[in-house]
Structure formats: structure tokens, C-alpha cells
């Protein structure tokens, strides 16, 4: 466990030091994957279905907030719908505007959730998102997850009815609109998944907020089970054709992803739980304190050691803070005299210099400059 904790601290340290470079790269990669996925699902406008255009758009997203990815994804989707049919684009714009009004009203900071949920559908692991947002978000995150589900099924409805829509003439605009709306509102699978994901977010959030031991683990397992049960019940009642094996595998992957999130966000040691009771003039307080599991990253610093003089030797020993490991470098002695010079500093690190000299011992430590 100590090795894993050290790895976590190193990852956090690397990210904090290079955040200005890591975030743009991650946003670029995410935008590139999402825009390519949209082109793969629709691709009706050949100008947008071009690698150079996708690269330029993704590069632009890397310098914008996360909401920029959502904006470009929406623009790409609407333009592809317009290339297919003007009526389809109007329906898409209306649905996007309605969802954005709900999204900005309840969870304006969850832009990443709205774009990641359809992407996880493409990778066949959408069940991860409601469990993750129950652990990291709030009950309002259910709105963002639901918007992501609707966006995926909107794009799927357009792609599924593209052949029929393209055969209808311009005089049959009402038929195109009705065909698309029926394909969305009449999709029982979408309704069941929206309900299952929203309930899962709330269940996970409520349980992980409890003061019981291992509340996060209990929450993610309960959420995965609730999601699975609702999906299976919806399949029995409405014949949604949900893959049972895929749903079970998705629940397992969701729990595994939840454990990874817990390790980086909420890693505590329940064996050292303390309960405290105290009072003031108006209340009695019962406090349960659970310490976090942390470990200090080991570091070693030797900034400057002057060049050896003629007839002298040096032995430098650097001990690691909080560890039994040490690094020793001992040059061969040239004479029989060993005059030890040592100094200890706070924090558990010590540096020892052994000098071997042929003359007066007055200059035994003159060539060493301590810069710790």
C-alpha cells in the first residue's frame, strides 16, 4: 500500500508542477476524439469530415475552457444535421437549446460530463458516468448525465433515419420532423437509461455522504446495483433490448472506476478513526474523524560540494527523510587520518563529511558549502 501511496503523491506532484502544459494536451486529445466520433457517427458535411479541420478545432479547444469542447461538438453536430436536412437541423437546435437551458440552470460546471457521457456510449461503457458523478458531483449532476444520454440518442436517431430522411423531398418537411421526433421521444431505451442514470447519481451521492465506514465503496456498489436493476426492469417492461451481459460488465467496470476515483480523492484509514464529543452553550457535538492515508514523497538534494584539495578525501552520506534507504559515496582515503565532520538538520535528513588530510585539520570543512 505504501508503494501505491507514493505513486499517487508522485502523480499529484507531477500534475501540480506541469498543470499549465498537461491540461491543454488533455483538452486537445479529448476534443480530437469527440469530434472524430461525431464525424464517424454522421459525417454528412464533407468539409467537417476532414482531419485538418478536426485538428484545428481540437487545437482551438485546448486553449479554451472545457465548455469550448461542448460548443464545438454542438456546432459539428448541427452542421452535419444541416447537410442532411434543414428540418433535422432545426429539430436538433431546439433540443440542444432546451438541454442547455436545463444544464446551465442546474449544473453549469459539468460541461465535461455532457461531452463524456456520449463518448462513453461509443466505447460501450456509459455506466461509469453516473457512478463517477455520484462520487464527485452532487444530485444536480443527474441533469448533466441525462443531457449527455439525450445527446447520444439524438445523434443515433439522426444516423439511423438518415437514409429515410434523404429520400423525402422538401415538400415533406413535416414528415421529416415527425420522423425524427418520434425516433427520439418514442425511444424507450433512452427513457429507461435517463431514469436509471439519474437515480444512480442520487443514490451514490446520498450513501457516500453518510458517516459509516467505507461509505464510498458501499455507495459505488449500491449505485451499480441500482443502475443494473432499473435497466433490467426497463428491459422487461418496455423491451428495450439492453444487453444483460453488457450491463453486468458495465456495472463491474463502473465499480472499478469508482475505486480508482476513491484512491485519488478519498483514501482514508478507518483503522485510526477517532470519535470526539464536546459541547458549548447551545449544542452538544459528536464528531467522527477519519485520517487520510498519506505518505511524504522522498526527496534528496545535494546542491554544491566544492572540489577536493590536494591530499584530502571526502565521504558524503545522504539519508532519505522517513526511509531507511541511503546513498553513500566514499572516495578512497589517501592517508591514515580521518577527521569526522557531521551536522544534522530537522526533517530526518543528515549529511556526513569525512575528511582525510595530510596537514593541519583547521581546513577540514572549508571546502564544503551547505546549501540544504
DOMITOR-201766 format. One line per 8 residues: number of its first residue (from 1); their letters; for each residue x negated, y negated, z of N, C-alpha, C. Coordinates in pm, whole numbers. Last residue first. Layout:
<nodes>
NUM> A> X:Y:Z:X:Y:Z:X:Y:Z ~ ...
</nodes>
This chain:
<nodes>
372> XXXXXXXX> -2146:-2310:195:-2019:-2242:209:-1915:-2341:256 ~ -2411:-2387:148:-2304:-2466:85:-2171:-2394:95 ~ -2727:-2415:274:-2596:-2353:296:-2488:-2445:239 ~ -3024:-2352:126:-2928:-2459:149:-2790:-2398:158 ~ -3348:-2253:191:-3209:-2208:180:-3116:-2325:216 ~ -3604:-2323:245:-3568:-2302:105:-3425:-2258:86 ~ -3643:-2338:519:-3636:-2462:444:-3583:-2443:303 ~ -3672:-2133:704:-3538:-2153:646:-3528:-2274:559
364> XXXXXXXX> -3947:-2136:764:-3880:-2009:734:-3744:-2029:668 ~ -4140:-2324:821:-4060:-2343:699:-3979:-2220:663 ~ -4266:-2231:1050:-4186:-2351:1060:-4092:-2368:941 ~ -4440:-2025:1057:-4297:-1991:1050:-4208:-2113:1053 ~ -4733:-2034:854:-4658:-2083:967:-4509:-2054:948 ~ -4773:-1760:631:-4825:-1872:707:-4740:-1906:825 ~ -4644:-1558:505:-4785:-1533:538:-4843:-1645:622 ~ -4315:-1427:557:-4407:-1535:526:-4547:-1498:571
356> XXXXXXXX> -4001:-1340:489:-4131:-1279:509:-4235:-1378:463 ~ -3675:-1379:619:-3788:-1442:551:-3916:-1370:587 ~ -3346:-1304:575:-3468:-1253:633:-3586:-1306:553 ~ -3036:-1436:631:-3157:-1458:551:-3275:-1404:629 ~ -2696:-1371:616:-2820:-1344:687:-2936:-1360:591 ~ -2374:-1484:669:-2483:-1482:573:-2613:-1469:650 ~ -2038:-1378:721:-2170:-1413:774:-2273:-1398:664 ~ -1693:-1429:778:-1800:-1413:681:-1931:-1452:747
348> XXXXXXXX> -1474:-1479:948:-1521:-1342:937:-1632:-1322:839 ~ -1383:-1731:1001:-1318:-1660:892:-1375:-1523:869 ~ -1667:-1941:1074:-1532:-1892:1103:-1477:-1822:980 ~ -2007:-1812:1047:-1905:-1914:1026:-1768:-1854:1060 ~ -2336:-1766:1166:-2200:-1714:1148:-2103:-1831:1136 ~ -2672:-1713:1064:-2570:-1810:1103:-2432:-1749:1075 ~ -3020:-1637:1101:-2880:-1599:1076:-2787:-1708:1125 ~ -3332:-1521:1031:-3255:-1645:1045:-3110:-1612:1011
340> XXXXXXXX> -3613:-1336:1138:-3470:-1343:1104:-3412:-1482:1127 ~ -3912:-1273:1004:-3852:-1372:1095:-3707:-1392:1063 ~ -4142:-1041:975:-4000:-1059:946:-3942:-1156:1049 ~ -4456:-961:841:-4380:-1045:932:-4236:-1057:884 ~ -4615:-823:666:-4554:-749:777:-4470:-833:868 ~ -4537:-900:321:-4623:-896:440:-4549:-830:554 ~ -4352:-878:123:-4492:-888:84:-4587:-887:203 ~ -4061:-679:73:-4143:-765:159:-4287:-761:113
332> XXXXXXXX> -3836:-684:-198:-3942:-613:-130:-4029:-711:-52 ~ -3506:-821:-145:-3632:-810:-218:-3737:-741:-133 ~ -3191:-715:-118:-3309:-725:-35:-3435:-710:-118 ~ -2860:-769:-103:-2970:-781:-197:-3096:-806:-117 ~ -2539:-638:-53:-2671:-665:2:-2773:-669:-109 ~ -2208:-676:30:-2302:-675:-82:-2437:-717:-30 ~ -1952:-484:189:-2053:-589:186:-2144:-569:68 ~ -1643:-395:340:-1731:-392:226:-1833:-504:237
324> XXXXXXXX> -1459:-413:536:-1587:-356:575:-1686:-351:461 ~ -1275:-720:565:-1305:-593:500:-1441:-545:544 ~ -1231:-991:635:-1127:-892:658:-1154:-759:594 ~ -1453:-1122:403:-1357:-1154:507:-1252:-1044:516 ~ -1763:-951:344:-1631:-993:298:-1539:-1020:417 ~ -2092:-1075:380:-1987:-986:427:-1853:-1043:385 ~ -2399:-1079:227:-2270:-1148:229:-2163:-1048:270 ~ -2733:-1121:277:-2623:-1029:301:-2495:-1109:312
316> XXXXXXXX> -3050:-1149:145:-2921:-1217:157:-2811:-1112:173 ~ -3379:-1197:207:-3276:-1093:213:-3144:-1160:240 ~ -3689:-1291:61:-3554:-1328:106:-3465:-1204:107 ~ -4035:-1376:124:-3929:-1290:71:-3795:-1331:127 ~ -4340:-1546:30:-4222:-1529:116:-4121:-1439:47 ~ -4550:-1612:-138:-4580:-1542:-13:-4461:-1524:78 ~ -4422:-1902:-272:-4528:-1801:-280:-4551:-1741:-142 ~ -4065:-1935:-228:-4202:-1983:-231:-4300:-1867:-238
308> XXXXXXXX> -3773:-1880:-425:-3869:-1836:-323:-4004:-1903:-340 ~ -3532:-2133:-494:-3633:-2040:-543:-3732:-2007:-433 ~ -3229:-2152:-294:-3347:-2208:-358:-3445:-2100:-398 ~ -2906:-2077:-367:-3020:-2027:-291:-3144:-2076:-363 ~ -2570:-2166:-366:-2705:-2204:-404:-2804:-2140:-309 ~ -2320:-2031:-328:-2330:-2141:-422:-2473:-2173:-463 ~ -2148:-1756:-298:-2286:-1798:-271:-2316:-1907:-372 ~ -1855:-1619:-192:-1911:-1736:-256:-2053:-1759:-207
300> XXXXXXXX> -1584:-1402:-223:-1724:-1415:-186:-1782:-1533:-262 ~ -1266:-1279:-110:-1348:-1367:-193:-1488:-1373:-138 ~ -968:-1097:-108:-1107:-1104:-70:-1185:-1192:-168 ~ -650:-1216:-13:-738:-1174:-122:-883:-1196:-82 ~ -479:-1096:263:-560:-1204:209:-651:-1150:100 ~ -150:-977:247:-291:-945:266:-370:-1057:199 ~ 176:-919:384:79:-997:308:-61:-947:337 ~ 499:-871:436:378:-791:417:284:-869:326
292> XXXXXXXX> 669:-1079:674:635:-1042:539:508:-957:536 ~ 868:-981:960:748:-1040:899:728:-992:756 ~ 1180:-1073:1060:1111:-963:992:988:-1021:922 ~ 1380:-1155:1329:1265:-1199:1249:1193:-1077:1193 ~ 1689:-1253:1428:1614:-1134:1387:1505:-1179:1291 ~ 1840:-1420:1695:1757:-1430:1575:1685:-1298:1552 ~ 2097:-1569:1837:2042:-1435:1826:1970:-1427:1691 ~ 2179:-1831:2054:2121:-1793:1926:2064:-1652:1935
284> XXXXXXXX> 2450:-2011:2186:2355:-1902:2205:2308:-1858:2067 ~ 2508:-2369:2208:2514:-2240:2141:2418:-2141:2205 ~ 2486:-2608:2359:2612:-2578:2291:2623:-2436:2236 ~ 2238:-2639:2473:2355:-2685:2549:2487:-2641:2487 ~ 2087:-2331:2371:2079:-2473:2401:2207:-2513:2472 ~ 1902:-2019:2381:2023:-2099:2390:1989:-2246:2403 ~ 1793:-1703:2239:1772:-1825:2315:1899:-1909:2307 ~ 1641:-1404:2144:1763:-1466:2191:1728:-1591:2271
276> XXXXXXXX> 1507:-1211:1881:1488:-1317:1979:1624:-1375:2015 ~ 1349:-929:1759:1479:-992:1785:1463:-1088:1903 ~ 1133:-825:1497:1149:-882:1631:1287:-945:1642 ~ 980:-561:1316:1094:-651:1334:1104:-697:1479 ~ 785:-399:1215:745:-504:1308:856:-608:1327 ~ 895:-233:1029:843:-170:1150:801:-274:1254 ~ 955:-380:803:1062:-361:901:1013:-293:1029 ~ 794:-603:630:758:-487:712:861:-471:823
268> XXXXXXXX> 877:-702:290:869:-723:435:838:-592:505 ~ 899:-864:3:826:-749:56:802:-772:205 ~ 1042:-1010:-208:1093:-986:-73:1029:-860:-16 ~ 907:-1045:-456:986:-1155:-399:1020:-1134:-252 ~ 770:-821:-542:708:-952:-565:781:-1065:-492 ~ 938:-614:-460:798:-612:-422:734:-750:-436 ~ 1183:-679:-584:1172:-682:-438:1026:-688:-393 ~ 1118:-631:-850:1151:-766:-807:1137:-779:-656
260> XXXXXXXX> 1083:-353:-834:971:-438:-874:995:-583:-831 ~ 1342:-278:-762:1231:-252:-669:1108:-335:-704 ~ 1481:-353:-995:1510:-419:-868:1400:-398:-765 ~ 1382:-168:-1176:1350:-310:-1195:1376:-389:-1068 ~ 1501:60:-1060:1355:50:-1069:1312:-96:-1089 ~ 1771:-2:-1094:1717:13:-959:1565:0:-959 ~ 1779:-2:-1377:1814:-123:-1302:1760:-118:-1159 ~ 1720:261:-1437:1625:157:-1477:1652:27:-1401
252> XXXXXXXX> 1954:379:-1336:1823:415:-1279:1719:308:-1312 ~ 2145:263:-1505:2152:238:-1360:2018:271:-1293 ~ 2065:369:-1753:2057:225:-1729:2063:190:-1582 ~ 2128:637:-1713:1988:599:-1731:1969:449:-1708 ~ 2407:605:-1700:2333:660:-1585:2186:622:-1594 ~ 2461:502:-1957:2496:424:-1837:2420:474:-1714 ~ 2372:710:-2121:2307:579:-2129:2336:493:-2007 ~ 2553:909:-2048:2409:929:-2024:2334:796:-2026
244> XXXXXXXX> 2790:788:-2137:2773:820:-1995:2625:838:-1962 ~ 2848:526:-2351:2768:646:-2334:2744:671:-2185 ~ 3176:420:-2406:3048:392:-2339:2974:524:-2319 ~ 3428:402:-2530:3319:477:-2594:3181:441:-2537 ~ 3655:302:-2417:3556:206:-2467:3435:272:-2533 ~ 3921:376:-2327:3849:447:-2432:3747:353:-2499 ~ 4049:273:-2108:4061:198:-2235:3985:262:-2350 ~ 4011:453:-1894:4138:383:-1910:4155:323:-2050
236> XXXXXXXX> 3752:559:-1920:3866:650:-1907:3998:580:-1937 ~ 3599:326:-1932:3596:420:-2045:3714:515:-2041 ~ 3652:217:-1683:3696:147:-1803:3697:237:-1925 ~ 3522:409:-1528:3667:393:-1516:3723:319:-1638 ~ 3258:361:-1612:3319:491:-1638:3471:484:-1626 ~ 3223:96:-1522:3209:128:-1664:3276:261:-1698 ~ 3257:130:-1246:3351:45:-1321:3344:75:-1470 ~ 3038:299:-1186:3175:345:-1161:3274:263:-1242
228> XXXXXXXX> 2816:137:-1253:2838:264:-1321:2982:311:-1306 ~ 2845:-77:-1073:2845:-101:-1217:2878:27:-1293 ~ 2819:61:-831:2944:-9:-862:2956:-35:-1012 ~ 2553:154:-855:2664:250:-846:2797:184:-880 ~ 2415:-90:-860:2404:1:-974:2518:103:-974 ~ 2489:-190:-605:2527:-260:-726:2522:-171:-849 ~ 2369:-1:-436:2515:-17:-434:2563:-88:-561 ~ 2100:-46:-504:2159:85:-526:2311:77:-528
220> XXXXXXXX> 2068:-314:-428:2048:-276:-569:2107:-138:-598 ~ 2131:-300:-151:2209:-385:-242:2192:-339:-387 ~ 1938:-134:-41:2078:-93:-34:2161:-171:-136 ~ 1715:-298:-91:1724:-165:-151:1868:-115:-153 ~ 1783:-523:64:1764:-536:-81:1774:-401:-151 ~ 1796:-424:327:1918:-475:264:1902:-487:113 ~ 1632:-300:517:1629:-253:378:1753:-300:301 ~ 1843:-367:796:1714:-327:742:1731:-272:600
212> XXXXXXXX> 2081:-637:777:2046:-498:803:1910:-467:742 ~ 2182:-887:728:2063:-878:813:2023:-734:844 ~ 2278:-960:384:2302:-907:518:2171:-893:594 ~ 2219:-1025:127:2219:-1133:224:2244:-1086:367 ~ 2259:-796:-16:2120:-834:8:2109:-952:103 ~ 2543:-796:-31:2473:-696:51:2330:-739:81 ~ 2604:-1014:-200:2659:-1007:-65:2583:-910:24 ~ 2461:-949:-440:2431:-1071:-364:2480:-1060:-220
204> XXXXXXXX> 2584:-711:-523:2441:-712:-489:2406:-834:-405 ~ 2847:-807:-568:2820:-701:-470:2674:-702:-427 ~ 2807:-1000:-771:2862:-1039:-641:2831:-936:-534 ~ 2705:-840:-981:2629:-955:-931:2677:-994:-791 ~ 2920:-659:-1018:2789:-611:-973:2705:-725:-915 ~ 3121:-822:-1119:3139:-759:-987:3006:-711:-932 ~ 3002:-886:-1367:3035:-991:-1272:3052:-934:-1131 ~ 2978:-633:-1488:2857:-710:-1458:2886:-820:-1356
196> XXXXXXXX> 3250:-552:-1510:3153:-471:-1436:3031:-553:-1396 ~ 3364:-758:-1671:3413:-733:-1535:3312:-656:-1452 ~ 3208:-726:-1904:3211:-854:-1834:3258:-835:-1690 ~ 3273:-460:-1969:3136:-494:-1931:3129:-628:-1860 ~ 3547:-480:-2032:3503:-394:-1922:3362:-431:-1876 ~ 3534:-656:-2251:3609:-694:-2131:3563:-611:-2011 ~ 3386:-505:-2436:3336:-632:-2388:3404:-673:-2258 ~ 3560:-289:-2477:3428:-265:-2420:3368:-394:-2365
188> XXXXXXXX> 3778:-400:-2604:3792:-356:-2465:3657:-332:-2398 ~ 3826:-646:-2813:3716:-554:-2782:3722:-517:-2634 ~ 4002:-842:-2881:4052:-705:-2876:3946:-602:-2844 ~ 3847:-1068:-2894:3942:-1054:-2783:3995:-912:-2772 ~ 3693:-997:-3132:3633:-1035:-3005:3729:-1009:-2889 ~ 3860:-925:-3339:3744:-841:-3313:3676:-873:-3181 ~ 4038:-1136:-3336:4085:-1003:-3293:3967:-911:-3262 ~ 3866:-1331:-3440:3919:-1345:-3304:3970:-1211:-3252
180> XXXXXXXX> 3817:-1228:-3698:3706:-1244:-3603:3756:-1254:-3460 ~ 4073:-1223:-3811:3993:-1101:-3808:3882:-1112:-3703 ~ 4150:-1490:-3795:4223:-1390:-3718:4142:-1261:-3705 ~ 3968:-1603:-3977:3967:-1644:-3836:4036:-1540:-3750 ~ 4040:-1472:-4214:3904:-1459:-4161:3900:-1493:-4012 ~ 4305:-1556:-4245:4276:-1414:-4227:4136:-1392:-4171 ~ 4271:-1827:-4288:4340:-1782:-4166:4313:-1635:-4139 ~ 4149:-1826:-4539:4074:-1872:-4422:4138:-1824:-4292
172> XXXXXXXX> 4201:-1746:-4803:4239:-1660:-4692:4160:-1696:-4567 ~ 4089:-1903:-4993:4231:-1926:-4963:4281:-1841:-4847 ~ 3838:-1800:-5029:3851:-1922:-4949:3996:-1952:-4914 ~ 3869:-1436:-4998:3849:-1563:-5067:3868:-1682:-4975 ~ 3688:-1164:-4862:3807:-1251:-4860:3776:-1384:-4926 ~ 3442:-1046:-4857:3531:-1011:-4969:3656:-1098:-4974 ~ 3325:-1131:-4624:3267:-1177:-4750:3356:-1146:-4870 ~ 3474:-991:-4434:3487:-1137:-4443:3436:-1188:-4578
164> XXXXXXXX> 3384:-729:-4473:3525:-763:-4497:3543:-912:-4516 ~ 3112:-758:-4402:3150:-707:-4534:3293:-746:-4569 ~ 3122:-849:-4135:3064:-932:-4241:3108:-887:-4379 ~ 3201:-724:-3906:3307:-761:-4001:3254:-842:-4119 ~ 2963:-683:-3766:3048:-569:-3801:3154:-599:-3904 ~ 2860:-940:-3729:2785:-844:-3811:2873:-727:-3854 ~ 3061:-1045:-3562:3033:-1107:-3692:2961:-1009:-3783 ~ 3040:-872:-3345:3166:-878:-3419:3145:-941:-3557
156> XXXXXXXX> 2780:-927:-3257:2811:-792:-3306:2940:-792:-3387 ~ 2814:-1190:-3173:2722:-1162:-3284:2750:-1025:-3344 ~ 2996:-1135:-2965:3032:-1225:-3073:2944:-1198:-3195 ~ 2848:-972:-2796:2961:-911:-2867:3014:-1003:-2977 ~ 2658:-1161:-2705:2615:-1039:-2776:2730:-980:-2856 ~ 2823:-1352:-2583:2741:-1389:-2698:2698:-1266:-2776 ~ 2928:-1204:-2370:3018:-1251:-2476:2939:-1288:-2601 ~ 2696:-1165:-2215:2767:-1049:-2270:2857:-1092:-2387
148> XXXXXXXX> 2632:-1430:-2146:2540:-1352:-2227:2605:-1231:-2290 ~ 2855:-1487:-1987:2836:-1561:-2113:2739:-1486:-2204 ~ 2802:-1313:-1773:2921:-1291:-1856:2909:-1365:-1989 ~ 2572:-1435:-1667:2565:-1299:-1719:2683:-1270:-1811 ~ 2684:-1680:-1588:2577:-1676:-1688:2566:-1537:-1750 ~ 2869:-1594:-1396:2916:-1668:-1513:2812:-1661:-1624 ~ 2712:-1481:-1200:2802:-1392:-1273:2855:-1460:-1399 ~ 2593:-1686:-1069:2516:-1624:-1178:2600:-1525:-1257
140> XXXXXXXX> 2751:-1747:-855:2774:-1822:-979:2696:-1766:-1096 ~ 2639:-1592:-648:2760:-1544:-716:2792:-1620:-844 ~ 2285:-1624:-737:2399:-1648:-649:2524:-1591:-717 ~ 1973:-1454:-779:2063:-1567:-801:2169:-1580:-694 ~ 1826:-1226:-722:1756:-1354:-734:1849:-1474:-740 ~ 2004:-1010:-699:1891:-1022:-607:1831:-1162:-606 ~ 2182:-1053:-905:2234:-1040:-769:2125:-1055:-665 ~ 2007:-1046:-1116:2064:-1175:-1079:2134:-1170:-944
132> XXXXXXXX> 1946:-770:-1123:1840:-869:-1102:1897:-1003:-1057 ~ 2200:-660:-1175:2129:-626:-1051:2021:-729:-1021 ~ 2257:-771:-1429:2342:-803:-1313:2277:-768:-1180 ~ 2025:-671:-1587:2050:-812:-1562:2142:-838:-1443 ~ 2023:-396:-1630:1921:-455:-1542:1962:-595:-1499 ~ 2200:-320:-1819:2241:-301:-1679:2140:-359:-1581 ~ 2105:-330:-2076:2169:-452:-2023:2202:-441:-1875 ~ 1924:-178:-2248:1911:-178:-2102:1978:-302:-2043
124> XXXXXXXX> 1901:-183:-2527:1983:-77:-2466:1965:-69:-2313 ~ 1791:-396:-2656:1698:-292:-2609:1768:-180:-2532 ~ 2020:-548:-2694:1950:-497:-2812:1855:-384:-2774 ~ 2072:-613:-2431:2167:-528:-2504:2100:-468:-2627 ~ 1863:-785:-2384:1861:-655:-2316:1963:-560:-2377 ~ 1955:-1001:-2535:1832:-932:-2575:1823:-795:-2510 ~ 2182:-1087:-2393:2198:-1025:-2526:2073:-950:-2572 ~ 2028:-1169:-2152:2132:-1065:-2149:2160:-1007:-2288
116> XXXXXXXX> 1858:-1381:-2213:1801:-1248:-2188:1906:-1138:-2192 ~ 2014:-1607:-2242:1943:-1557:-2360:1887:-1417:-2338 ~ 2124:-1636:-1988:2214:-1635:-2104:2144:-1579:-2227 ~ 1899:-1649:-1825:1990:-1534:-1813:2077:-1523:-1937 ~ 1784:-1892:-1884:1711:-1770:-1919:1801:-1648:-1915 ~ 1964:-2071:-1774:1951:-2062:-1920:1884:-1933:-1962 ~ 2059:-2132:-1516:2043:-1993:-1558:2034:-1980:-1710 ~ 2127:-2377:-1423:1986:-2342:-1417:1956:-2201:-1469
108> XXXXXXXX> 2402:-2412:-1421:2324:-2479:-1527:2177:-2440:-1529 ~ 2655:-2262:-1341:2516:-2218:-1323:2425:-2280:-1429 ~ 2900:-2409:-1370:2876:-2319:-1257:2729:-2285:-1236 ~ 2893:-2588:-1589:2973:-2619:-1470:2931:-2536:-1350 ~ 2745:-2474:-1788:2694:-2596:-1728:2771:-2634:-1601 ~ 2921:-2253:-1841:2783:-2232:-1796:2728:-2356:-1727 ~ 3157:-2370:-1934:3158:-2288:-1812:3019:-2273:-1754 ~ 3048:-2499:-2159:3118:-2576:-2056:3125:-2499:-1925
100> XXXXXXXX> 2949:-2280:-2298:2854:-2376:-2244:2919:-2467:-2140 ~ 3187:-2152:-2374:3096:-2085:-2281:2998:-2184:-2219 ~ 3292:-2346:-2548:3367:-2303:-2431:3276:-2238:-2328 ~ 3090:-2358:-2744:3122:-2476:-2665:3197:-2439:-2537 ~ 3104:-2095:-2847:2981:-2143:-2783:3009:-2265:-2695 ~ 3365:-2098:-2958:3332:-2005:-2850:3206:-2050:-2776 ~ 3334:-2301:-3154:3435:-2314:-3047:3401:-2223:-2929 ~ 3135:-2188:-3318:3109:-2314:-3247:3207:-2332:-3132
92> XXXXXXXX> 3271:-1960:-3416:3151:-1945:-3333:3120:-2070:-3253 ~ 3472:-2080:-3568:3507:-1996:-3453:3389:-1981:-3359 ~ 3308:-2206:-3758:3396:-2286:-3671:3438:-2206:-3549 ~ 3187:-1985:-3882:3104:-2082:-3809:3188:-2167:-3715 ~ 3408:-1869:-4003:3337:-1794:-3898:3250:-1889:-3815 ~ 3467:-2067:-4189:3563:-2036:-4084:3498:-1960:-3969 ~ 3247:-2052:-4359:3268:-2173:-4280:3364:-2148:-4164 ~ 3043:-1763:-4370:3174:-1825:-4395:3188:-1947:-4305
84> XXXXXXXX> 2763:-1716:-4390:2860:-1611:-4419:2995:-1670:-4455 ~ 2648:-1953:-4323:2609:-1892:-4451:2705:-1781:-4491 ~ 2759:-1982:-4069:2800:-2074:-4176:2763:-2018:-4313 ~ 2623:-1784:-3932:2767:-1771:-3949:2816:-1861:-4061 ~ 2365:-1896:-3940:2390:-1767:-4007:2539:-1745:-4028 ~ 2419:-2122:-3785:2381:-2137:-3926:2397:-2007:-4003 ~ 2476:-2006:-3536:2580:-2082:-3606:2546:-2098:-3754 ~ 2224:-1887:-3473:2346:-1806:-3485:2453:-1878:-3566
76> XXXXXXXX> 2049:-2108:-3465:2026:-1999:-3561:2154:-1919:-3581 ~ 2167:-2250:-3252:2160:-2309:-3386:2139:-2201:-3491 ~ 2127:-2070:-3038:2263:-2108:-3079:2264:-2164:-3221 ~ 1850:-2063:-3027:1923:-1939:-3053:2066:-1969:-3100 ~ 1797:-2330:-2962:1755:-2279:-3092:1827:-2149:-3127 ~ 1914:-2334:-2699:1960:-2425:-2805:1923:-2371:-2943 ~ 1764:-2143:-2560:1908:-2124:-2576:1962:-2211:-2689 ~ 1517:-2270:-2570:1533:-2139:-2634:1680:-2111:-2659
68> XXXXXXXX> 1568:-2497:-2416:1539:-2512:-2558:1553:-2381:-2634 ~ 1589:-2412:-2155:1712:-2439:-2227:1690:-2461:-2376 ~ 1328:-2412:-2071:1386:-2283:-2110:1517:-2303:-2186 ~ 1178:-2710:-2222:1231:-2629:-2112:1296:-2501:-2164 ~ 918:-2691:-2479:1045:-2739:-2426:1082:-2660:-2301 ~ 704:-2569:-2590:679:-2698:-2527:805:-2758:-2466 ~ 807:-2339:-2702:703:-2323:-2600:673:-2453:-2527 ~ 976:-2422:-2905:1035:-2381:-2777:930:-2370:-2666
60> XXXXXXXX> 788:-2458:-3109:858:-2574:-3053:919:-2541:-2917 ~ 726:-2192:-3157:622:-2282:-3108:683:-2408:-3048 ~ 970:-2104:-3258:920:-2049:-3132:811:-2137:-3073 ~ 981:-2255:-3496:1085:-2273:-3393:1037:-2221:-3258 ~ 755:-2152:-3629:764:-2295:-3598:865:-2320:-3487 ~ 829:-1880:-3650:708:-1919:-3577:712:-2066:-3538 ~ 1057:-1897:-3810:1068:-1844:-3675:947:-1884:-3591 ~ 943:-1993:-4047:1044:-2073:-3977:1057:-2027:-3833
52> XXXXXXXX> 774:-1777:-4113:717:-1909:-4087:814:-1998:-4010 ~ 953:-1564:-4156:859:-1558:-4044:802:-1696:-4011 ~ 1295:-1609:-4212:1161:-1627:-4266:1065:-1637:-4148 ~ 1575:-1664:-4216:1519:-1530:-4205:1381:-1527:-4269 ~ 1640:-1920:-4288:1606:-1894:-4148:1542:-1757:-4129 ~ 1690:-1883:-4558:1591:-1983:-4516:1545:-1958:-4373 ~ 1899:-1701:-4577:1763:-1655:-4609:1656:-1756:-4567 ~ 2149:-1634:-4373:2083:-1751:-4431:1937:-1717:-4453
44> XXXXXXXX> 2205:-1389:-4260:2277:-1428:-4382:2217:-1551:-4449 ~ 2110:-1253:-4030:2022:-1275:-4143:2090:-1318:-4271 ~ 2198:-1061:-3799:2278:-1127:-3903:2194:-1152:-4029 ~ 2005:-907:-3661:2146:-875:-3647:2230:-936:-3760 ~ 1762:-1027:-3732:1784:-885:-3761:1929:-846:-3754 ~ 1795:-1283:-3636:1780:-1262:-3780:1803:-1117:-3819 ~ 1802:-1218:-3364:1919:-1280:-3429:1912:-1262:-3580 ~ 1542:-1119:-3330:1656:-1030:-3305:1783:-1086:-3370
36> XXXXXXXX> 1393:-1348:-3383:1382:-1234:-3474:1498:-1137:-3456 ~ 1471:-1495:-3159:1506:-1544:-3293:1493:-1434:-3398 ~ 1360:-1334:-2952:1504:-1360:-2959:1546:-1404:-3100 ~ 1081:-1336:-3006:1155:-1209:-3003:1305:-1233:-3021 ~ 1025:-1612:-2988:995:-1538:-3111:1075:-1407:-3117 ~ 1096:-1669:-2724:1170:-1731:-2835:1147:-1655:-2965 ~ 902:-1511:-2590:1045:-1486:-2571:1127:-1545:-2685 ~ 662:-1629:-2678:690:-1489:-2708:838:-1458:-2695
28> XXXXXXXX> 696:-1893:-2577:677:-1869:-2721:712:-1725:-2757 ~ 712:-1845:-2304:827:-1902:-2374:816:-1883:-2525 ~ 450:-1746:-2260:567:-1660:-2234:691:-1713:-2305 ~ 299:-1974:-2328:281:-1849:-2402:402:-1757:-2384 ~ 387:-2163:-2135:413:-2184:-2279:397:-2057:-2361 ~ 298:-2020:-1893:439:-2048:-1922:465:-2078:-2069 ~ 14:-2014:-1905:92:-1890:-1911:236:-1918:-1950 ~ -80:-2274:-1876:-106:-2203:-2002:-16:-2081:-2017
20> XXXXXXXX> -1:-2359:-1626:17:-2452:-1738:-6:-2385:-1873 ~ -85:-2149:-1461:57:-2165:-1492:80:-2255:-1612 ~ -325:-2063:-1361:-313:-2078:-1507:-168:-2097:-1549 ~ -303:-2045:-1085:-416:-2118:-1141:-398:-2149:-1290 ~ -76:-1888:-1052:-77:-2024:-999:-189:-2107:-1058 ~ -159:-1645:-1174:-48:-1723:-1231:-50:-1867:-1182 ~ -366:-1566:-1004:-395:-1590:-1146:-285:-1676:-1209 ~ -219:-1537:-766:-330:-1632:-773:-362:-1667:-918
12> XXXXXXXX> -41:-1333:-831:10:-1464:-794:-98:-1571:-806 ~ -227:-1127:-877:-138:-1171:-985:-83:-1310:-955 ~ -341:-1107:-623:-425:-1146:-736:-340:-1195:-852 ~ -122:-1021:-474:-183:-1151:-443:-272:-1199:-558 ~ -78:-771:-596:25:-875:-600:-36:-1013:-574 ~ -318:-639:-526:-285:-661:-667:-181:-772:-681 ~ -284:-628:-249:-396:-705:-305:-371:-736:-453 ~ -63:-458:-243:-50:-594:-192:-164:-683:-244
4> XXXX> -178:-226:-349:-68:-291:-420:-50:-435:-374 ~ -367:-169:-147:-412:-194:-285:-304:-266:-365 ~ -199:-119:69:-289:-234:73:-338:-271:-67 ~ -82:120:0:0:0:0:-86:-126:0
</nodes>
